[in-house]
Amino acid sequence: MSTRDPVDLDAQDPLAHYPRLFHAPRGVIYLDGNSLGPLPRHTPERLREVVTREWGEGLITSWNAAGWMAAPTRIGAKIAPLIGARAHEVLVADSVSVNLAKLIPAALALKPERNVVLTEAGNFPTDVYVIEGALRSSRTSYRLEIAPRTEILDRLTPEVGLLLLTHAHYQSAELYDMAAVTAAAHRMGTLVLWDLSHSTGAVEVDLSNARADFAVGCGYKYLNGGPGAPAFLYVAESHQSAVENPISGWMGHAAPFAFADHYAPAEGVQRFLSGSPAILAHAALEAGVDLYADVDMKTAATKARALGDLFLARVLADAPELERACPPPGALRGGHVALAHPEAESILSQSIAAGVIGDFRPPNMLRYGFSPLTLSYRDVAEAADRLTAVMARRRTQLARSTTL
Ligand SMILES: *Cc1c(COP(=O)(O)O)cnc(C)c1O
């Protein structure tokens, strides 16, 4: 695209009609959809319907009549095209943390002769904590190894049973080449579990093409499913009949309503259900996911990156004291950007006061996210202008205080 004028970019944007489908508080430009997606306008009405009609009127019949029973697989099937999975490989359930707690032991049981789980230093904390918990709570010979990002491929040895990586880094927005890393792990006989929390809905993901083994992802970020929305998990079809869910609850049983004395796993990915699905939360997630129904992820990912590029280019040019801490404009990147500054926390408060909501990650990092459905190029250009105005004001104040 030759033009950099946000008005022209909006005019050419195939997703330009989406931002008005989201509620936007007056005066706010929301650049934190990578942490908690904003409210789709149709979600309150959808929730009211589930509460008053399905629950209030339908009562227990709604488990079947309103499709509550099928919600985890139905919504999973809707998420599948966003991550290059087949419909029957994705299930909505629990949180990312709990899904990791189910999939990690399931994966290790497929590699009983190995003894290392490998992950990246600086990975999202819950991923590492859950590996630690899984290894503590089972009588396993497995141990955790944490390697710097640049050494991950070198640390793949025949001892590594499972490699667990986050596809788009939550802080730096660096992206792994999923197909290349998965292939390198497979050459060593290692299984791979991808955390797609910061990817789904913002960048292109093709689990099938990468031949990924397992994945988890988040419902409350770019999928706009609401605070604490249910997460999802993916199990490649080739592993589905071999893996066991360590939380072998009745909803993952082959026949939950036979009330048998012993557990027998359901066919397919459904065995990774444990307890009853939280239907109100699933309804809000589905309302968010439905907005992606007609979205081509290549188009959405291109837009997310272009929004981030526009923001970075303007901010780095006009506020050079902010240091880029993510891949540069034009490079592959997750849906957000990161900027470092020793006074990041105070800059973020001023940014929020100026109506630009991003977030702060200690000790010195500002993050701004670019959800391709919820933002226009004009929003992002205006946000960049407001942030550079904040920085200009800080410079003036600093100059004044040092000349006094
Ligand atoms: C947001 C996020 C999670 C969230 O985990 P929950 O248990 O669903 O709260 C997990 N991993 C990564 C990489 C994330 O970005």
The ligand as an SDF file (V2000), in Angstrom:
LIG
                    3D

 15 15  0  0  0  0  0  0  0  0999 V2000
   -3.2650  -15.0020   28.6610 C   0  0  0  0  0  0  0  0  0  0  0  0
   -2.3900  -16.1860   28.6730 C   0  0  0  0  0  0  0  0  0  0  0  0
   -2.7370  -17.3000   29.4240 C   0  0  0  0  0  0  0  0  0  0  0  0
   -4.0000  -17.2760   30.2460 C   0  0  0  0  0  0  0  0  0  0  0  0
   -4.1700  -18.3420   31.0730 O   0  0  0  0  0  0  0  0  0  0  0  0
   -5.5390  -18.5320   31.8920 P   0  0  0  0  0  0  0  0  0  0  0  0
   -5.2690  -19.6980   32.7400 O   0  0  0  0  0  0  0  0  0  0  0  0
   -6.6320  -18.7740   30.9020 O   0  0  0  0  0  0  0  0  0  0  0  0
   -5.7880  -17.2790   32.6590 O   0  0  0  0  0  0  0  0  0  0  0  0
   -1.8970  -18.4070   29.3670 C   0  0  0  0  0  0  0  0  0  0  0  0
   -0.7800  -18.3980   28.6110 N   0  0  0  0  0  0  0  0  0  0  0  0
   -0.4340  -17.3260   27.8750 C   0  0  0  0  0  0  0  0  0  0  0  0
    0.8060  -17.3590   27.0170 C   0  0  0  0  0  0  0  0  0  0  0  0
   -1.2170  -16.1780   27.8910 C   0  0  0  0  0  0  0  0  0  0  0  0
   -0.8780  -15.1130   27.1700 O   0  0  0  0  0  0  0  0  0  0  0  0
  1  2  1  0
  2  3  1  0
  2 14  2  0
  3  4  1  0
  3 10  2  0
  4  5  1  0
  5  6  1  0
  6  7  2  0
  6  8  1  0
  6  9  1  0
 10 11  1  0
 11 12  2  0
 12 13  1  0
 12 14  1  0
 14 15  1  0
M  END
$$$$
